[in-house]
Amino acid sequence: MISVIIPTLNEEQRIEKLLPQISQLLKNIPHELIVVDGGSSDQTIQQAERFANVYQLSKGNRGAQLCYGAEQSRGDFLWFLHSDSELEIEFTELVKLQQVLRNSEYSAAFFHLSFDSSDKFFTYLAWTSSLRARFLGLIFGDQGLFVTRECYQQAGGFDAVPLMEDWQLSRRLRKIGKFYPATGKISTSSRRFRKGKLRTHLAMHRIKLLYLLGMSSEKLAKRYYK
């Protein structure tokens, strides 16, 4: 069984599109959809309940939501997705991924990233994201981490932190095995760059640098979300 785990916060419009898409994609594969909400004030929960098992954390952050979702799941395979994702993935690839990850050579898989914009800047971001995952061992949340429950637990799972939870887990997974680059694509929203592409890009790199220098996830989150 594949357990699809999605953290949400005020995503009623996007979750309304994503969940039916996942249900259609996985209709011939045993699966469950799990949404863990972090305190939405819109209709996210009501929309999600039409397709998924929904859990609510009143004081949740993304790391805590992902961690809780994994704890509630029952699948042998865990697929973590962001709520603003759009999938360009074939059914046959998910079947293949289950076979690939049964090989102890691999600890996890990720998908090619794309953005909902044809701007060359976003093409560059997507290309470098795939290189980062393949050669630096860092799978970020919008790349659709796909992992066996066994490897997830062996790596210690997601930490209940507000930021860098994907960085922390992927580094531990990379010590267990290689990352498999799936051929399908996950398109994500470019909305985080509305305040300026270069400005936002540099700010994200500054967050990563501060993390490497030892700043806590909590302090980084205050900078990132302000």
N, C-alpha and C positions, 0 to 999 in steps of 0.2 A: 504493500500500500504506500502511496505517496501522500504525505501530509503537507499541504500548502499553508504557510504561515505568513500572515500579513499584519503589520502594525498600522493603526490608523489614528488620525486626529483631524477632524473636520474635513473629510474627504468624500462627502456624499455623491458628488458628481462623478468623480473618478472611480470610486469603488463600484458604482452602479454599472459602469462599463467593464471593469476588469473581471469581476466575479463571474458573470455569464460567459465571458471569453474563456476563463479557466475551466469552467464546468463543461463547456463544449469540447475543449481540447482534451480533457481527461475522461470523457464519457465512457471510453472503452478500457479504462485502467482503474483498478480499485484506488480510491482516493478519499480524502476529507479536506474540507476548506475550513481554516481556522482564522478568525479575525480577532485581534486583541486591541481594543480601543483604549486610548489614553486620556479620555475625558472630553469627547466631542460635544459641542453645543448645537450642532446641526442635525441632519437626518442620517448621518453615517451609520449608526447602529441599526436603525430601522431598515435601511437599504441592505445592509450586510446580512441581516437575519433572514432574508429571503433565500440566501444561497449557502450560508456558512454557519458554523458554530461560533457564536460571538461571546467573548469574555471582556469584561470591563475592569480597568485599573484606574481608580480615581486620581491617583498621583503617579501615573505611569510615565516612563520615558521610553525611548525606542529600544534600548538594550533590555530593560525590564520586560517590555511587551514581547519581544522576540523570545526571551528566556522563558517567560510564562507560557507562551504558545507552544514551544517545544515540549515543555513539561506536560501539557494537556494532550499532546498528540499521541497517535497510536501507530503511525506508519514506520516502515523499515527505512524509508527515504524521507528526508526533510527538504522542502523547497521553500526558501525564504524570498519573498517578493516585497517590493515597495508598492504602496497603493496607487502611485501615479504611473505604473508600468503599463505598457501595451505590448502584447506578445506577438512575435513573428516566428513561431516555433511549430514544427510539425510533430504530430503524434508519434511518428516512428522514431524521432530523436529522443523522446523521453523514454521510450522502450530501450533504445540503445544505451542511454545514460545509466539505466539500472544495471545493465550488463557490465558496462565499463567499470562502474564503481564497486562491483563485486571483486574486481582485481585489486589486490592489496598494493599495487604500484601507485594507485591514485587514492587521494583522500577526499577530494571534492571536485566539482565541476562548476564552470561559470559560462555565461552567455555573452555574446558580443553586444556591446552597448551602442545605442544610437539615441539621437535626440529628436524631438518633434520640431525640428528646424533644419533647413537646408544650408544654413550659414556655415561657411568653411571653418569657422572657429569651433563649432560643435563637432564637425567631422574630425578635427584635430583632437578634441577631448576624447571622443569615442575611440580613436585609434590608440592614443596613449594609455587609455584605461585598460585595453586588452593587453598591451605590452606590460603594463604594471602588474596585472594579475598573473601573466604567464612567467615573467622573468624575475619579478620582485616578490612574488608570493603574497600579494595583497588583493583580495577580492572585496570590493566595496558593495554595499547593500543594493545598489541599483543594477548590479550585474547578475542577480538571481542565483545566489549561492545554492547549490544542489549537493547534498551530502547524505551519506548513510547515517542512521542513528548511532551505529557503533562508533564511527569516526567522530561524530559530533560529541558524543559523551566522552570519548577518549581525549579529545581536545579540551574538555572542560566546559563546553557550551558557551553561550553568550553571557557576558557579564552584565549585570543590571546597572549600566551606566548610561548617561544621556548622550554621549558622543564617543566615537572611536571604537564602538563595540565590534564593528565589522573588522577593523584593523587588528584588534586584539585576537579575535577568534581565528582569522585567516592566518596569522603568523603561527599560531599553535597548530593549525591544520597542516601547514606547509612542512612542519617538522615530521609529520606522520607519513606524508606521501606527496606526489606531484599533483598539480591541478590540471584537469582535463578541459580544454577549450571547446565547448560545444559550438556547433555551426549556426544555431538559431540566434535571433536577435531579440533584445528587449529594448523597446523605445521608452525613454523617460522624459519627463517634462523639463523644459529649459527655464521654468519660472523662477528658479533661485538666482538666475542671472539678470533679472529685470532691472536691478540697480546699476548695471554696467557689467559687461562680460569680463573685461580685463580686471576691473576692480574686484569683482567677486572671485575670479580665478586666483588672484594673488592673495586674497584674504584666506581662501581655503588652503593654499600652500603655507601660509603663515601659521594657521592652526596646526597643520601637520608638523611643522618645525618646532612649535612650542610643545607639542606632545612628545616629540623625540627628546626635547630638552628637559622633560620631566613634569610639565604642567598637568594637573589632574583633569580628568574628563569633565568634572563639574565646573571648573573654572573655564575650560575651553568652551563648554556649552553656552555659558553666559556671553562669551565673545561672539560665538557663532550665530546665536539666535537673537541677539539684541537688534 
